Amino acid sequence: MSKEPFSISAALSRITGHDDDVLEVGESMELADATAGALVPKRVRDPDATRQKLLDAAFGEIRRAGFGGASINNILDHSGCTKGALYHHFSGKAKLVNAVIEECLPGYVDEVWLDELEGVEDILPVMMGQVDRLGRDDAPELLDGGCPLARLASGAGELDEGLRKRIDGVYRYWRRGLASHIGKAQFNKTVRTDIEPSSVAEFLIASLHGFLTRPPALRNLETQDAYAREFARYLNNLRP
């Protein structure tokens, strides 16, 4: 039988006690036959699920504490994963932060803002509904504490150039997606054809960014109503 090739990572894992076969919280367990009819748990690894748990926990922690204040220990506590599992998927905190920006933030944009516009002939009432619900109990959970993208972008001056470019990439993704829906609405004759979709998308995102950057405690019913009223006025001006 051929001998397994030497692996530095496997050797270090054994030395530090981080064995990749350790069962992570939430992974499935099966019963396998052992000696003399005994049953022992069979470890079933699901690296994709483990990676997603780490990303979700990191997204929540970064939304709460920002990039600089995010704690690896808190991420591990909330994900139920080991430090060895984290460093197996991400070589360090910087790589984890980059993955959150590139994977979680576009997912937030889709889930909260873009998916509801898909296949809709008249997008303006849907967009108005998105703003109306900001002051209600059915506001998206991802907006607890404000818009995560707006929150992270507000501290962009303290970030390195690479992180700023990644955050700007998420804004460009949002702008392109919204502009595409506006263009389709123009084709459906539910939005004026004399406006530039990309410019309108930029204005709408900037408007939402400004409102959602305000701390939730300062977004009372009066400010919410005032913002929703002016947002509706602008949308109505997009009618043909």
C-alpha positions in Angstrom: 0.0 0.0 0.0 1.4 3.4 -1.0 2.2 5.8 1.8 0.2 9.1 2.0 2.3 12.1 0.9 3.6 14.2 3.7 1.4 17.3 4.4 2.7 20.2 6.4 -0.8 21.5 7.1 -1.9 18.0 8.3 1.1 17.8 10.5 0.5 21.2 12.0 -3.1 20.4 12.5 -2.1 17.3 14.6 0.4 19.4 16.6 -2.1 22.2 17.4 -5.0 19.8 18.0 -7.0 21.2 15.0 -8.0 18.0 13.2 -10.0 18.6 10.1 -12.1 15.6 11.0 -13.5 17.2 14.1 -17.2 17.4 13.8 -18.5 20.9 13.5 -21.7 22.1 15.1 -24.6 21.5 12.7 -22.9 18.8 10.7 -24.7 15.5 10.3 -23.8 12.4 12.2 -24.3 8.8 10.9 -23.9 5.6 12.8 -21.2 3.3 11.5 -20.5 -0.3 12.6 -17.5 -0.8 14.8 -16.1 -3.8 16.6 -18.4 -6.4 18.1 -21.6 -4.7 17.0 -20.9 -1.4 18.8 -22.1 1.8 17.2 -20.0 4.9 17.0 -20.6 8.3 15.4 -19.3 8.6 11.9 -18.0 12.1 11.2 -19.4 13.6 8.0 -17.7 16.7 6.9 -19.5 19.4 5.0 -16.9 22.1 4.2 -19.3 24.2 2.2 -21.7 24.4 5.1 -18.9 25.2 7.5 -17.6 28.0 5.3 -21.1 29.5 5.0 -21.6 29.4 8.8 -18.3 31.3 9.2 -19.3 33.8 6.6 -22.7 34.4 8.1 -21.3 34.8 11.6 -18.6 37.2 10.3 -21.2 39.2 8.4 -23.2 39.7 11.6 -20.1 40.5 13.6 -18.8 43.1 11.1 -22.3 44.7 10.9 -22.3 45.0 14.7 -18.7 46.1 15.3 -17.3 47.3 11.9 -14.2 45.9 10.3 -11.7 47.0 12.9 -13.8 45.9 15.9 -14.8 42.5 14.6 -13.7 39.8 16.9 -12.6 36.4 15.7 -13.7 34.8 19.0 -17.2 36.2 18.6 -17.3 34.9 15.0 -16.3 31.4 16.2 -18.8 31.5 19.1 -21.7 32.5 16.7 -20.7 30.0 14.0 -20.0 27.1 16.4 -16.8 26.4 14.4 -13.3 25.9 15.6 -10.4 28.2 14.9 -8.8 25.4 12.9 -11.9 25.3 10.6 -11.7 29.1 10.2 -8.1 29.1 9.1 -8.7 26.1 6.9 -11.2 28.2 4.8 -9.6 31.6 5.3 -5.9 32.3 5.8 -6.6 35.2 8.1 -9.0 37.9 9.2 -8.3 40.0 6.0 -9.3 37.1 3.8 -12.5 36.5 5.8 -13.4 40.2 5.6 -12.8 40.2 1.8 -15.1 37.2 1.4 -17.8 38.9 3.4 -17.7 42.0 1.2 -17.6 40.0 -2.1 -20.1 37.3 -1.2 -22.4 38.5 1.6 -22.9 42.2 0.6 -24.1 41.4 -2.9 -26.4 38.8 -1.4 -27.8 41.5 0.9 -28.4 43.8 -2.1 -30.2 41.1 -4.0 -32.3 39.9 -1.0 -33.4 43.3 0.2 -33.5 45.5 -2.9 -33.2 43.8 -6.2 -34.9 40.4 -6.1 -38.4 41.9 -5.6 -38.0 43.9 -8.8 -37.3 40.8 -10.9 -40.0 40.3 -13.6 -42.1 43.2 -12.3 -43.6 45.4 -15.1 -44.2 48.4 -12.9 -41.3 48.7 -10.4 -42.2 52.0 -8.8 -44.9 50.7 -6.3 -42.5 47.9 -5.3 -39.7 50.4 -4.6 -42.1 52.6 -2.6 -43.1 49.5 -0.6 -39.5 48.8 0.2 -39.2 52.3 1.7 -42.5 52.2 3.5 -41.6 49.0 5.3 -38.4 50.5 6.8 -40.5 51.9 9.6 -42.5 48.8 10.2 -42.0 45.6 12.1 -41.7 43.6 8.8 -38.6 45.5 7.8 -35.9 43.0 6.6 -33.8 41.6 9.5 -30.7 42.4 7.5 -31.5 46.1 8.1 -31.4 45.8 11.9 -28.9 48.5 12.8 -29.2 50.1 9.4 -28.0 49.2 5.9 -24.9 47.1 6.4 -23.4 48.4 3.2 -24.0 52.0 4.2 -22.6 51.3 7.7 -19.4 49.8 6.3 -19.0 52.4 3.6 -19.4 55.3 6.2 -16.0 54.2 7.6 -14.3 53.7 4.3 -11.9 56.6 4.9 -10.2 54.4 7.6 -9.9 51.4 5.3 -7.1 50.4 3.0 -7.4 50.9 -0.8 -8.3 47.3 -1.4 -11.3 47.2 0.9 -12.5 50.6 -0.4 -12.4 49.2 -4.0 -14.3 46.1 -2.9 -17.0 48.1 -1.2 -17.3 50.4 -4.3 -17.7 47.2 -6.4 -20.8 46.3 -4.3 -22.2 49.7 -5.0 -21.6 49.3 -8.7 -23.2 45.9 -8.6 -26.3 47.5 -7.0 -26.3 50.5 -9.4 -26.1 48.2 -12.5 -28.9 45.9 -11.2 -31.2 48.8 -10.4 -30.4 50.6 -13.6 -31.2 47.4 -15.5 -34.7 47.2 -13.9 -35.3 50.9 -14.6 -34.4 50.3 -18.2 -36.8 47.4 -18.5 -39.5 49.6 -16.9 -38.9 52.2 -19.6 -39.4 49.5 -22.2 -42.7 48.6 -20.5 -43.6 52.3 -20.6 -44.0 52.5 -16.8 -41.1 54.9 -16.4 -40.2 57.9 -18.4 -37.8 57.3 -21.4 -36.1 60.7 -21.1 -34.2 59.8 -17.9 -30.9 58.0 -17.7 -31.4 54.8 -15.7 -27.8 54.7 -14.3 -28.1 58.3 -13.0 -31.5 57.7 -11.4 -30.2 54.5 -9.8 -27.2 56.4 -8.4 -29.5 59.0 -6.9 -31.9 56.5 -5.4 -29.1 54.5 -3.8 -27.4 57.6 -2.5 -30.8 58.7 -1.0 -31.3 55.3 0.7 -27.7 55.3 1.9 -28.1 58.7 3.6 -31.3 57.7 5.3 -30.1 54.3 6.5 -26.8 55.6 7.7 -28.7 57.5 10.4 -28.8 55.4 13.6 -32.1 53.5 14.0 -32.7 55.3 17.3 -32.8 58.6 15.4 -35.1 57.3 12.6 -38.4 57.9 14.4 -41.9 57.8 12.9 -41.7 61.5 11.9 -38.4 61.3 10.0 -39.6 58.0 8.4 -42.8 59.6 7.2 -41.0 62.7 5.9 -38.4 60.5 4.0 -41.1 58.2 2.6 -43.2 61.2 1.4 -40.3 62.8 -0.5 -39.2 59.4 -1.9 -42.7 58.9 -3.2 -42.7 62.3 -4.8 -39.5 61.6 -6.6 -40.8 58.2 -7.9 -44.0 59.8 -9.1 -41.9 62.2 -11.2 -40.5 59.2 -13.0 -43.9 58.4 -14.4 -44.4 58.9 -18.2 
